[in-house]
Amino acid sequence: MTRMNITRNLDLDLLRSFVTITEAGSFTRAGEQLGRTQSTISLQVKRLEEQLGVTLFDRTPRSLNLTAEGERFLGPARQLLRLNDAALAELYEPDVAGTVRLGVPEDFATAHLPAVLAKFTDAHPLVELEVTCDLTLNLLRKFQKGAFDLALVKREPTEQLEGMRVWREPLVWVARDRLAAADLQTVPLVVSPEPCVYRKRAIDALEAVGRKWRVAYTSTSLAGSQSAVNAGLGLTVLPREMVPPYLTPIVEDETLPPLYDTEIALIEAPGLSSTAHMLALHIVAALERGP
């Protein structure tokens, strides 16, 4: 194929399909996100490759990867789409702008929120998000001092806390493997510092059945706790969907007490801006498909 004439214009619709394929990891998923068939997406990529005079994807029946040219083109393609979306937003929704401050528990932010927030900022490019991750009780203290417009916080299902439930989390014990959780006289716990909902849930569950426990490792980060469990230093408590593949959820073990669900609630500051309220509605709508 010959190189394109640099005076020609790129089709932004084709660029959006290209970027969506890259982010979704497949033509089929990209088609679902864009409301198009897989064959239409394939045809759009072919047209874009013809315009550019290069091959963008290396496709096999089992894999989809960017070529070297595709890698080089991805950044500029994203930039062009951002400029396009920002220009339209400035014209059609100039009031949907400004900064929204959001507080989120670290594990929830890691597992669930990135895609949710990315869709919002893609749809409203004039909005800037400031996301802070912390323990729930610290988030609540900061929220009460006016640090956030919105906060997602963990709570007990029976707890009377202001806000709307947006997620329910089934909790499980987590170990390096099943042997690491077997025949424990005293349960070694890997936990976050106080205050922590999961720490309290683990200790309360053990004490309710008379099991001995000790804090074997304390970490302020989710990654640190998971590394400690992976090293065999103890057990921790996580939502089932957030257990990494290299750790083992202990869901059926008569020696460990059951863990009850916790909830994630969304709370809004008084005098919320219309932009922040729009983000709140987006989060609720996106997460209500969860467990």
C-alpha positions in Angstrom: 0.0 0.0 0.0 1.2 3.5 -0.7 1.4 6.2 1.9 -1.5 8.6 2.1 -1.4 12.2 0.9 -0.9 14.3 4.1 -3.4 16.9 2.8 -6.3 14.4 3.1 -8.7 14.4 6.1 -9.1 11.6 8.5 -12.6 10.2 9.2 -13.2 10.6 12.9 -15.8 7.9 12.9 -13.2 5.4 11.7 -10.7 6.7 14.3 -13.3 6.1 17.1 -13.7 2.5 15.9 -10.0 2.0 15.9 -9.5 3.4 19.4 -12.5 1.5 20.8 -11.2 -1.8 19.3 -7.8 -1.2 21.0 -9.4 -0.5 24.4 -12.0 -3.2 24.2 -9.6 -5.8 23.0 -11.8 -7.2 20.2 -13.8 -6.2 17.2 -17.0 -7.8 18.7 -16.8 -5.9 22.0 -16.0 -2.7 20.2 -19.1 -3.2 18.0 -21.2 -3.8 21.1 -19.9 -0.5 22.7 -20.5 1.5 19.5 -23.8 -0.1 18.6 -22.5 -1.7 15.4 -22.0 -5.1 14.0 -18.7 -6.9 14.0 -18.6 -6.8 10.2 -19.2 -3.1 10.1 -16.3 -2.5 12.5 -14.1 -4.7 10.4 -15.0 -2.7 7.3 -14.3 0.5 9.1 -10.8 -0.7 10.1 -10.2 -1.7 6.5 -11.2 1.7 5.2 -9.0 3.4 7.8 -6.0 1.2 6.8 -6.6 2.1 3.2 -6.7 5.8 4.0 -3.4 5.6 6.0 -1.7 3.1 3.7 -0.6 0.9 6.7 -1.8 -2.2 8.5 -3.0 -1.3 12.1 -3.8 -4.7 13.5 -2.1 -8.0 13.5 -5.0 -10.4 13.7 -5.0 -14.2 14.3 -7.9 -16.5 15.3 -6.7 -16.3 18.9 -5.2 -12.9 19.2 -5.5 -9.2 18.3 -2.5 -6.9 18.6 -1.5 -3.5 17.2 1.2 -3.4 14.6 4.1 -1.0 15.1 2.3 1.5 12.9 -0.9 0.9 15.0 1.1 1.7 18.1 2.4 4.9 16.7 -1.0 6.0 15.4 -2.9 5.3 18.7 -1.8 8.4 20.6 -2.6 10.9 17.8 -5.9 9.1 17.2 -6.9 9.5 20.8 -5.8 13.2 20.8 -7.9 13.9 17.7 -11.0 12.4 19.3 -10.4 14.3 22.5 -10.2 17.6 20.6 -13.3 16.7 18.6 -15.3 15.8 21.7 -14.1 18.8 23.6 -15.1 21.1 20.7 -18.6 19.6 20.6 -19.0 19.8 24.4 -18.0 23.4 24.4 -20.7 24.1 21.8 -23.6 21.9 23.0 -23.0 21.5 26.8 -20.9 24.4 28.0 -22.4 24.2 31.5 -21.3 20.6 32.0 -17.8 21.6 33.1 -15.7 22.2 36.1 -14.0 20.1 38.7 -15.7 17.3 40.7 -14.0 15.9 43.8 -14.7 12.2 44.5 -13.6 10.1 47.4 -13.4 6.3 46.9 -12.2 3.3 48.9 -9.0 2.0 47.2 -10.1 -1.5 46.4 -13.4 -0.4 44.9 -11.6 2.3 42.9 -9.1 -0.3 41.6 -11.7 -2.9 40.6 -14.8 -1.1 39.4 -14.6 2.6 39.0 -11.9 3.3 36.3 -14.2 2.2 33.4 -17.2 4.0 34.9 -15.3 7.3 35.3 -13.6 7.0 31.9 -17.0 6.8 30.2 -18.2 9.9 32.0 -15.1 11.9 31.1 -15.2 10.7 27.5 -18.9 11.9 27.3 -18.1 15.2 29.1 -14.6 16.2 28.2 -14.9 19.6 29.9 -15.2 18.0 33.3 -12.1 17.4 35.4 -12.2 14.7 38.1 -10.2 14.7 41.3 -10.3 11.2 42.8 -9.0 10.4 46.2 -8.6 6.9 47.6 -8.6 6.2 51.3 -10.2 4.1 54.1 -13.9 4.6 54.4 -13.8 6.3 57.9 -11.1 8.7 56.7 -13.2 9.5 53.6 -16.2 10.3 55.8 -14.1 12.6 58.0 -12.8 14.4 54.9 -16.3 14.6 53.4 -17.7 16.2 56.6 -15.0 18.8 56.3 -16.0 19.7 52.8 -13.1 17.9 51.0 -15.4 16.1 48.5 -18.4 16.7 46.3 -19.2 13.0 46.2 -18.0 10.0 48.2 -18.4 6.3 47.8 -18.2 4.7 51.3 -18.5 1.2 52.7 -21.2 0.5 55.2 -23.0 -2.3 56.9 -26.3 -3.2 55.2 -28.2 -2.4 58.5 -26.3 0.8 59.1 -28.4 4.0 58.9 -26.0 6.1 56.9 -27.0 9.0 54.6 -26.7 8.2 51.0 -27.9 5.8 48.3 -26.8 2.1 48.0 -25.0 1.6 44.7 -23.3 -1.8 45.3 -23.5 -4.8 47.5 -20.3 -6.8 48.2 -20.2 -10.5 49.1 -17.1 -10.9 51.3 -14.8 -13.9 51.4 -11.8 -15.1 53.3 -8.7 -15.0 51.1 -5.5 -17.0 51.5 -2.4 -17.9 49.4 -3.9 -21.3 48.9 -6.2 -23.7 50.8 -3.3 -25.2 52.8 -2.4 -21.7 54.1 -5.9 -21.6 55.7 -5.9 -25.1 57.1 -5.4 -26.2 60.8 -5.0 -22.7 62.2 -5.0 -22.5 66.0 -4.8 -18.7 65.7 -5.9 -17.0 62.6 -3.2 -14.6 61.3 -4.8 -11.5 59.7 -3.5 -9.3 57.0 -5.5 -6.1 57.4 -5.5 -2.3 56.8 -5.0 0.0 59.8 -7.9 1.1 61.9 -10.4 2.3 60.9 -11.3 -0.3 58.3 -14.6 -2.0 57.6 -13.1 -5.2 56.4 -10.7 -5.4 59.4 -13.7 -5.0 61.8 -15.7 -7.5 59.8 -13.0 -10.1 60.0 -12.4 -9.6 63.8 -16.1 -9.5 64.7 -16.8 -12.7 62.7 -13.9 -14.6 64.4 -14.8 -13.4 67.9 -18.5 -14.3 67.4 -17.5 -18.0 67.1 -14.7 -17.9 69.6 -11.8 -18.2 67.2 -8.4 -16.8 68.3 -6.8 -14.3 66.0 -3.8 -12.0 65.7 -2.9 -9.2 63.4 0.1 -10.6 61.5 0.5 -7.8 58.9 -0.9 -4.3 58.5 -0.7 -2.4 55.2 -2.1 0.9 54.1 -2.4 -0.3 50.5 -4.4 -3.0 48.8 -1.3 -4.1 46.8 0.7 -4.4 50.0 -2.0 -6.6 51.7 -2.3 -8.8 48.7 1.5 -9.3 48.5 1.5 -10.2 52.2 -1.2 -12.8 51.7 0.6 -14.2 48.6 3.7 -14.6 50.8 1.8 -16.7 53.2 1.8 -14.2 56.1 -1.9 -14.6 56.8 -5.5 -14.3 55.6 -7.4 -11.3 54.6 -11.0 -10.4 53.7 -12.0 -9.1 50.2 -15.1 -8.8 48.1 -15.3 -12.0 46.0 -15.0 -10.1 42.7 -11.8 -8.4 43.8 -9.8 -11.5 44.6 -6.8 -11.6 42.3 -6.2 -14.8 40.3 -3.0 -15.6 42.2 -4.9 -15.8 45.6 -7.5 -18.3 46.7 -11.0 -17.4 48.0 -12.0 -19.6 50.9 -15.7 -19.9 50.4 -16.5 -23.3 51.9 -14.5 -23.9 55.1 -16.2 -24.9 58.4 -13.2 -23.7 60.4 -13.7 -20.1 59.3 -16.9 -18.2 60.2 -19.2 -16.8 57.4 -18.8 -13.2 56.4 -21.8 -11.1 55.6 -22.1 -8.6 52.8 -21.2 -5.0 53.0 -22.5 -2.2 50.9 -21.1 0.7 49.0 -23.2 3.9 49.4 -22.9 7.2 47.4 -23.2 10.4 49.5 -23.5 13.9 48.1 -22.3 17.2 49.6 -24.9 20.0 50.2 -25.2 22.5 47.4 -23.9 20.0 44.8 -23.2 21.5 41.4 -25.2 20.3 38.4 -22.0 18.7 37.0 -21.3 16.7 40.2 -25.0 15.7 40.3 -24.7 14.4 36.8 -21.7 12.3 37.7 -23.6 10.9 40.7 -26.4 9.8 38.4 -23.9 8.3 36.0 -22.2 6.3 38.8 -25.6 5.0 40.1 -26.8 4.0 36.7 -23.5 2.3 35.8 -23.1 0.4 39.1 -26.7 -0.8 39.5 -25.8 -3.7 37.2 -23.5 -5.0 39.9 -24.3 -7.8 42.5 
